[in-house]
Amino acid sequence: MKILVCEDNKLASLAISAVLKKQGFGIDVATDGNKAMEEIARGDYDLVIMDIHLPYHSGLELVRYMRQDLKLETPVIVVSAFSDPQVQKQARELGISDYLVKPIDTRTLIERIESLLKQK
């Protein structure tokens, strides 16, 4: 299973990647919206983990791109420091699969990933 981690915070991306690699997932990392857009366009990911605030393109723009332009149904977990209910509502309307507020519990992240991948 291959996961794309879209996170501009280097420490956060390293931590998430390390946890997921330990679980046996293949991981690619995009540190900005442009790189994320390139990776997503390839369409070969089983799941995407995305921060809301990325340079160049926001996580919400990227989800819109995935759902509307590329017609991808790839599960997306948004991981963000922002717990604003309006942002969460907007993300859900765009078709995200889950929304986790940082700091995240790695056990919860793994459970959510496994649940989404089973549904796929």
DONU-93158 format. One record per residue: residue number from 1; x, y, z of N, C-alpha, C in turn. Coordinates in steps of 0.001 Angstrom, whole numbers, m for minus. Each point is the difference from the previous one (the first is absolute). Layout:
# DONU-93158
REC   k      nX      nY      nZ     caX     caY     caZ      cX      cY      cZ
REC NUM       X       Y       Z       X       Y       Z       X       Y       Z
...
This chain:
# DONU-93158
REC   k      nX      nY      nZ     caX     caY     caZ      cX      cY      cZ
REC   1     833   m1174       0    m833    1174       0     883    1243       0
REC   2    m383     957    m815     809    1199    m170    m770    1237     471
REC   3     663     819     833    m611    1188     583     829    1227    m357
REC   4    m689    1077    m371     640    1289    m235    m245     875    1215
REC   5    1075     524     581     m78     914    1136     307    1404    m518
REC   6    m993     889      63     149    1393    m447     106     870    1246
REC   7    1205     349     355     261     712    1254    1235     865    m168
REC   8    m129    1308     264    1135     907    m173     885      86    1237
REC   9    m473    m463    1142     806      m6    1211     880   m1245     m34
REC  10    1296     224    m105     935   m1117    m179     m71   m1016    1144
REC  11     m55     493    1234     m74    m917    1135   m1276    m834     m30
REC  12   m1112     641    m304   m1278    m712     m65      22   m1046   m1110
REC  13     529     364   m1166      36    m961   m1108     928   m1173     314
REC  14    1106     275     656     917   m1079     395    m657    m930    1021
REC  15    m702     587     975    m645    m803    1041   m1104    m877    m593
REC  16    m856     589    m825   m1081    m769    m618     571   m1092    m897
REC  17     995     357    m805     617    m967    m908     628   m1165     758
REC  18     700     296    1091     655   m1052     782   m1028    m973     576
REC  19   m1083     535     536   m1053    m842     578    m612    m891   m1077
REC  20    m283     576   m1156    m648    m759   m1069     931   m1030    m625
REC  21    1267     355    m147     968    m963    m526     132   m1198     934
REC  22     m33     266    1306      74   m1062     999   m1176    m969    m144
REC  23   m1125     512    m492   m1194    m813    m213      25    m714   m1355
REC  24    1056     255    m789     151    m694   m1268    m544     733   m1218
REC  25    m390    1258     175    m505     769   m1132    1142     606    m810
REC  26    m201     105   m1307     921     747    m846    m393    1470     106
REC  27     980     872     182    m289    1409     259     729     902    m983
REC  28    m740     970    m537     594    1121    m722    m407    1257     753
REC  29     861    1021     m49    m278    1250     703      35    1157    m991
REC  30    m999     870     120     m42    1247    m763      m6    1134    1016
REC  31     962     912    m126     129    1064     997    m660    1310    m410
REC  32    m594      24   m1186    m757    1184    m405   m1115    m411    m960
REC  33    m903     933    m245   m1159    m299    m830     329    m356   m1431
REC  34    1049     601    m557     379    m317   m1382     470   m1444    m119
REC  35     856    m408     913     506   m1377      m9   m1144    m984     270
REC  36    m879     361     925   m1146    m858     306    m874    m176   m1235
REC  37    m224    1083    m733    m831     m56   m1199     618    m950   m1031
REC  38    1316      73    m169     697    m889    m938    m160   m1463     414
REC  39     208    m266    1288     m88   m1370     507   m1429    m536    m116
REC  40    m972     815     369   m1403    m414     m51    m422    m306   m1432
REC  41     480     781    m947    m376    m187   m1408     405   m1377    m513
REC  42    1008    m589     598     421   m1355    m399   m1060   m1029     367
REC  43    m761     311    1046   m1131    m839     368     320   m1387     503
REC  44    1195    m203     493     356   m1358     431     109    m146    1521
REC  45    m791     776     730      27     m75    1466   m1276    m645     516
REC  46     150    m785    1060   m1142    m637     638    m665     945     994
REC  47     756    1007     477    m506     946     977     896    1229      m8
REC  48    m584    1153     318     766    1250      96    m242     601    1376
REC  49    1082     400     657     m70     730    1263     436    1421    m321
REC  50    m840     974     359     245    1358    m474    m192    1044    1093
REC  51     948     911      81    m145    1177     853    m868    1013    m757
REC  52    m715     839     720    m835    1027    m636     862    1117    m568
REC  53     994     430     786     829    1139    m418    1314    m486    m597
REC  54      87     107   m1320    1204    m356    m737     382    1183    m878
REC  55    1292     176    m278     393    1046    m947    m563    m283   m1393
REC  56    m348    1030    m725    m461      m1   m1398   m1456    m427    m189
REC  57    m404   m1140     562   m1385    m458     m93    m403    m546    1366
REC  58   m1137     426     500    m459    m499    1303    m474   m1446    m125
REC  59    m110    m648    1133    m522   m1348      19   m1407     m63    m576
REC  60    m808    1023     270   m1360      18    m544      17     121   m1522
REC  61     905     818    m527     127      99   m1464     392   m1348    m588
REC  62     893    m696     683     461   m1298    m493   m1103   m1055      34
REC  63    m817      30    1039   m1121    m943      64    m989     309   m1128
REC  64    m273    1274    m208    m893     402   m1103     569    m488   m1340
REC  65    1293     160    m191     685    m459   m1216    m163   m1515    m166
REC  66     197    m733    1087    m135   m1460     m45   m1416    m420    m377
REC  67    m970     590     675   m1391    m429    m160    m636     518   m1285
REC  68     204    1280    m310    m702     606   m1129     758    m117   m1319
REC  69    1289     275      16     766     m13   m1243     433   m1415    m401
REC  70     557    m725     962     530   m1331    m301   m1017   m1120     218
REC  71   m1089     315     674   m1050    m994     296     531   m1186     800
REC  72     977     274     872     575   m1046     847    m835    m168    1266
REC  73    m208   m1235     387    m727    m292    1233     939    m479    1102
REC  74    1288     226    m177    1016    m392     974    m357     589    1370
REC  75      10    m824    1056    m280     538    1331    1014    1075     387
REC  76    m495    1052     647     846    1105     454    m252     237    1482
REC  77    1073     m32     774     m64     379    1408     687    1353     130
REC  78    m755     992     461     584    1309     253     540     m14    1427
REC  79    1241     434     150     649     119    1295     409    1458     125
REC  80    m624     715     942     221    1444      74       5     489    1442
REC  81     722    1076     231      m9     638    1313   m1262     831     184
REC  82    m745     209   m1061   m1188     848      45   m1252    m841     232
REC  83    m678     306    1104   m1203    m753     340   m1265     792    m306
REC  84     114    1033    m809   m1126     848    m370   m1109    m843    m632
REC  85   m1194      m4     595   m1107    m804    m538    m357     368   m1447
REC  86     165    1248    m395    m308     413   m1377     961    m651    m993
REC  87    1285     m38     378     999    m631    m869    m289   m1500     m89
REC  88    m339    m615    1122    m321   m1432      m1   m1228    m275    m863
REC  89   m1003     866     109   m1215    m164    m799     320     109   m1489
REC  90     798    1014    m342     379     205   m1403     773   m1214    m517
REC  91     914    m516     804     792   m1174    m396    m907   m1216    m225
REC  92    m962    m193     882    m919   m1136    m149    m868     159   m1243
REC  93    m433    1217    m289    m800     252   m1206     786    m297   m1271
REC  94    1328     169      73     850    m294   m1154     271   m1493    m156
REC  95    m301    m764    1030     134   m1446    m135    1157    m638     735
REC  96     473     642    1079    1047    m672     769    m603   m1193     727
REC  97     859    m898     421    m447   m1203     699      33     173    1508
REC  98     953     806     488     153     198    1434     776    1284     254
REC  99    m137     539    1208     668    1241     390     541    m196    1406
REC 100    1310      59     149     641    m135    1305     698    1306     354
REC 101    m157     420    1256     606    1235     467    1333    m318     677
REC 102    1044     742    m392    1332    m164     598     m25     542    1422
REC 103     798    m539     889     866   m1156    m213    m848   m1272     m87
REC 104     416    m873    m880    m776   m1218    m219     590   m1158     782
REC 105    m866    m874     418     400   m1237     646     301   m1001   m1116
REC 106    1194    m522     m38     387    m883   m1101    m861   m1261     m54
REC 107    m422    m483    1151    m863   m1190      24   m1335     309    m689
REC 108    m541    1189     257   m1253     415    m641     196     119   m1505
REC 109    1119     586    m411     294     146   m1427      40   m1368    m678
REC 110     710    m937     578     110   m1350    m578   m1378    m657     m72
REC 111    m791     126    1061   m1350    m588       3    m853     581   m1123
REC 112      68    1313    m181    m808     648   m1035     456    m424   m1392
REC 113    1314     m94    m186     543    m433   m1291    m469   m1420    m304
REC 114     173    m892     956    m389   m1399    m217   m1493    m113    m294
REC 115    m808     759     695   m1444     m19    m221    m347     464   m1416
REC 116     618    1091    m432    m274     533   m1343     484    m955   m1098
REC 117    1144    m619     212     532    m917   m1007    m838   m1270    m100
REC 118    m607    m423    1101    m882   m1166     m29   m1265     297    m809
REC 119    m469    1258      79   m1211     403    m719     239     126   m1492
REC 120    1237     234    m366     343     284   m1410    m206   m1208    m874
